[in-house]
Amino acid sequence: MEPATVLSICIAVALIAITGFSIYTAFGPPSKELNDPFDDHED
């Protein structure tokens, strides 16, 4: 394979992995530990 192809595949895999981890953190079981700063300052 050409180096440019390998580099673009690595960048695409890293981007998909980061996106998947972000979605898991936002909507999966770890989201129970997240707090909303706007809810802390309601009147």
PyMOL commands that set and color helices and strands:
alter all, ss='L'
color gray80, all
select helices_A, chain A and resi 3-27+29-33+37-40
alter helices_A, ss='H'
color red, helices_A
deselect
rebuild
show_as cartoon
